[in-house]
Amino acid sequence: MNVPIEGKPHYILNATCDSRLGTVAAVSGFLASRQCYITDMHQFDDVLSGRFFVRVTFYGDPARTPTLERLREEFLEVANKEEMEWAIFDGEKKPRVLIMVSKFDHCLVDLLYRNRTGELRMDISAVVSNHPDLKQLVESQGIAYIHLPVTPETKAQQEERLMEIVAETNSDLVVLARYMQVLSDSLCRRLRGRAMNIHHSFLPGFKGAKPYHQAHERGVKLTGATAHYVTADLDEGPIIEQFVERVDHTFTPEKLAAAGRDSECRALATAVRFHIEHRVFLNGSRTVVFR
């Protein structure tokens, strides 16, 4: 987690471009010329894709560093020259996160707790569910609970309503915390890079109902969970985080499921943290994650 310097503006710069000589010098030189002090810098050159990735955290001198808006305007010269995809974020601003859930509550409860304790620095804008079961739990914490029941006949209409809610709540990220509905290809494209999902790590092996019972029948020795961005390819989006736990013959299907729930919570919370701290870059069908 980035620790801000008291009284000093704290920023995060993310950029990616084709690999070329001098990009690091261009970025660091720009910041130095604006009286910005770099506190952390991660970079990666992917020789397979020919892409360069950099994440820089820095703070400015309130008396001499330009405002965030001015920094963005002035960085355009560097970005255009390097042909970058880039962003400069306010490190003090909490991203707004919309959570989607069905009936399983373990990931939701875990995210609520980590947010309440400050481990996850985010504002939960709302919780959306296709069932009413968790309404009391969510509203007891002062968070809006929006019930959007989904049927084959209403799916398209409810997805449009979901996008309206994302816009109305100014949500930066949508987290599917065991939301047991398949999103349409159109919705997945509209939420590209800002919606993530969690599932057990057995896929594509044990699909459908009772995957842990299927895993038990096959005598698996590893269980875990995968958090990934949502794409039109079901459960095959770019992976952000994975957790794995070794199991053995003593594990019943129920114990396997319990271990899976724990892994799901850990993987999802870690993936959310990486995203809201602007540590994740899309790299084709993969990700670059600066931990």
TABELDA-V57988 format. One line per field, one symbol per residue. ss: DSSP state (A for helix, B for strand, O for the rest). burial: b if it has 24 or more other C-alpha atoms within 12 Angstrom, else e. A space follows every 10 residues. Layout:
ss = ???
burial = ???
//
This chain:
ss = OOOOOOOOOB BBBBBBBBOO OOAAAAAAAA AAAOOBBBBB BBBBBBOOOO BBBBBBBBBB OOOOOOOAAA AAAAAAAAAA AAOOBBBBBB OOOOBBBBBB BOOOOAAAAA AAAAAAOOOO OBBBBBBBBO OOOOAAAAAO OOOOBBBOOO OOOOAAAAAA AAAAAAAAOO OOBBBBOOOO OOOOAAAAAA OOOOBBBBBB OOOOOOOOOO AAAAAAAAOO OBBBBBBBBO OOOOOOOOBB BBBBBBOOOO OOAAAAAAAA AAAAAAAAAA AAAAAAOOOB BBBOOBBBBO O
burial = ebeeeeeebb bbbbbbbbbe eebbebbbeb beebebbbeb bbbbeeeeee bbbbbbbbbb beeebbbbee bbeebeebbe ebebbbbbbb bbebbbbbbb bbbbbbbbbb bbebbeeeeb bbbbbbbbbb beebbeebee eebbbbbbbb eeeeeeebbe ebbebbeebe bbbbbbbbbb bbbeeebbee bbbbbbbbbb bbeeeeeeee bbeebbeeeb ebbbbbbbbb beeebbbbbb bbbbbebeee bebeebbebb bbbbbbbbbb bbbbbbbbbb bbbeeebbbb e
//
